[in-house]
Amino acid sequence: MVDENKVNKDLSKNVEGPKSTIMIDNKEYNLDSMTPQQQRIIAHLTDLTNKSDQMRFQLEQLEFAKDSFVVELKKLIKIESVLKEQD
């Protein structure tokens, strides 16, 4: 079984000039000796890993923004409530 996260990390760690390797199930493979189809699959795995990392990052931003809006709404409701009590 190919661990997508490990594939991406191994690709970035093991690139040494023209020879790059990848670890799959604790076995090292030379990318240059792989078929074009195998290299294409690795490219897909790398791209998908990058996209999922970007989505996690964007989700963090969205969650933070949402929480900020909730805080602001609560603050505005409290201010309105205080103002009504003063009337």
TORLUM-649168 format. One record per atom (N, C-alpha, C): x negated, y negated, z. Coordinates in steps of 0.001 Angstrom, whole numbers, plus 524288, in hexadecimal, padded with zeros to 5 digits. Each point is the difference from the previous one (the first is absolute). Layout:
<ketors>
XYZ ...
</ketors>
This chain:
<ketors>
7FCB38049E80000 8034D7FB6280000 7FC8A7FB2980000 8015F7FC347FCDB 7FCF87FB317FF96 802447FBFA803BC 7FCC57FE0E80385 801887FBD280397 7FEFC7FAD57FD44 804457FD487FE86 7FF897FB327FCE9 7FCB87FBE4802BD 800AF7FF5680519 7FCEB7FC1E802D3 7FA3D801727FFF8 7FEE680502800A7 7FA9C801C47FFFB 7FD987FF587FA99 80318801027FBF8 7FE127FF4A7FAA6 7FE2F7FA697FF3D 803437FC4580176 7FEB77FA877FF46 7FB2E7FE7F80322 7FFC1801AB804DF 7FB8B7FEB280350 7FB0B802887FDEF 80067804EF7FE63 7FB6B802B57FE0D 7FE0B7FD847FAF5 803917FE597FCAD 7FE5D7FD787FB26 7FCF07FB1080128 801EB7FCEC803AF 7FD5E7FB1180120 7FAD7800DD802DE 7FF7F80439802FE 7FB3B800F6802FA 7FBC0802A57FCC3 80187803477FC54 7FC35803557FD6E 7FE5D7FE2B7FA97 801617FB567FE97 7FE717FE167FAE0 7FA4C7FE5680047 7FCBA8029E7FD06 7FA697FED77FFE0 7FE697FF657FA52 800827FB6B7FDEF 7FEB97FF297FA89 8039B803257FC84 7FDBC802AF7FC1A 8034A802DC7FC50 802398051380233 7FDBF8020080450 801FC804DD8023F 8038A7FEC88049D 804F58018A7FF93 803927FF528045D 802808054180133 8011B800B2804FC 80228804F8801C7 805007FF13802FF 802D68044A800B3 804DD7FFD0802F2 8004A804F780347 8022D7FF65804BB 800B28048680372 805B6801B77FFBF 800D1804F77FEBA 805398025180003 7FF99805128030B 8030F8006B80421 7FFD6804A080361 7FA6F8014F801BD 7FD417FBFE801CE 7FAAF8008E8020A 7FC12801FD7FBF9 801307FF547FB03 7FC628017E7FBE3 7FEFE7FB3A7FCA0 7FB0C7FF1A7FEC6 7FE7A7FB6F7FCF5 80018801497FA2B 802607FC627FD0E 8004A800967FA55 7FD9D7FB2E7FD6B 7FD32800DB7FBC2 7FDC57FBC57FCF7 804217FE307FC15 801557FAFE80036 8040A7FDF97FC7C 7FE688006D7FA4C 7FAFA7FF747FF00 7FE2F800487FA95 800C18056A7FD9E 80048804018033E 800A58054E7FDEE 805C38018D7FFAD 8037C7FC9180194 8059B801267FFBB 8021F7FECC7FA92 804408028B7FEC1 8028A7FF137FAF6 802897FA928000A 800FA7FDEB7FB6E 802BB7FAF37FFCC 8053A8001C802DA 802BB804647FFBB 8050C8006B802B8 7FF397FFCE805EB 7FC0780298801FC 7FEE57FFE280599 7FE677FA88801B0 7FCC87FD707FCD7 7FE6C7FAA98013B 804B07FC597FFEF 80398800E17FC71 804C17FCC97FFA9 80353800B7804E2 8006D804C8801E4 803068010C804C5 7FD7B7FD38804A1 7FAD1800228004B 7FD407FD4280438 801077FA267FF9D 800057FDF37FB39 801357FA727FF43 805837FECC801E3 803AF803857FEE0 8055E7FF43801E8 8002D80016805F2 7FD4D803C680253 7FFF48005F805B5 7FDA97FB1A80270 7FBCE7FE147FDBB 7FD877FB42801F8 803B27FB5E7FF87 802837FF7C7FB7B 803AC7FBB57FF23 804A280053803B7 8021C804B0800B8 80471800A78038C 7FE7E7FECD805A0 7FB498018B80188 7FE207FEC780543 7FF8A7FA22800B6 7FDCA7FD5D7FC14 7FF8E7FA4680044 805597FD6B80048 803AB801E17FCDF 805447FDC18000C 802B4800DB80535 7FF6A804A48023F 80284800F98050E 7FD827FCAB80444 7FADF7FF227FFB5 7FD657FC82803BD 802127FA717FF6F 800B07FE3D7FB20 802207FAC57FF07 805957FF8A80209 80314804157FF4F 805677FFE3801E3 800377FFCB805F3 7FC84802ED8028E 7FFCB7FFC1805BD 7FEA07FA78801C7 7FC587FD8F7FD4E 7FE657FAB08013F 804877FC317FF38 802BC800927FB9B 8047F7FC9E7FEF8 8045E800EB803F5 800BE804E28019C 803FC8012C803F3 7FEA37FD5580528 7FB067FFF580173 7FE637FD3D804BF 801637FA367FF9A 7FF0C7FDB27FB7B 801447FA827FF36 805DF7FF1080064 80307803687FD96 805B37FF708002C 8021B800A18058B 7FDEC803D0802D6 801C6800D580561 7FEA87FB4A80365 7FB577FDCF7FF42 7FE737FB6C802FF 8038C7FB647FEAF 8010C7FF2B7FAFC 8036D7FBB57FE5E 8057B800BF80231 801FA804B47FFCF 8053C8011F80211 8002A7FED7805D7 7FC26801D1802DC 7FFCB7FEFE8059E 7FFB97FA2480122 7FD1A7FD257FCCF 7FF997FA53800B2 805477FD607FF34 802E3801CB7FC13 805387FDC67FF15 803BB8013C80480 7FF96804A980234 803508016880477 7FEBC7FC76804A5 7FAFA7FF2780105 7FE617FC8680444 8021F7FA807FF19 7FF807FE0D7FB37 801E57FABB7FEBF 805EE7FFA1800A3 802C8804027FE46 805B67FFFD8008E 801977FFF3805BA 7FD7B8032C80321 801328001A80598 7FEF17FAAC8027B 7FBC77FD957FE75 7FEA87FAD38020A 8043B7FC087FE89 801BB800127FB23 804067FC567FE41 80538800F2802C2 8014E804E8800CF 804DA8014A802CA 7FFB77FE098059D 7FB86800AE80277 7FF547FE3380563 8006A7FA0D8004B 7FD797FD437FC4D 8004B7FA497FFEA 805A17FE3D7FF51 802D28027C7FC6C 805707FE967FF1E 80345800EC804DD 7FEF18044F802A6 802DA80146804C2 7FEFE7FBEF80435 7FB297FE54800A4 7FEA47FC0C803E2 802AE7FAD67FEB2 7FFFF7FE8E7FB0E 802687FB247FE54 805ED7FFFD8010E 80281804707FF1E 805A680071800F1 801327FF83805DE 7FC7B8023280333 800D07FFAF805A9 7FF807FA68801E6 7FCE27FCD77FD70 7FF427FA8A8018F 804B07FCA17FE96 80317801AA7FC43 804927FCE67FE60 8046780045803D3 
</ketors>
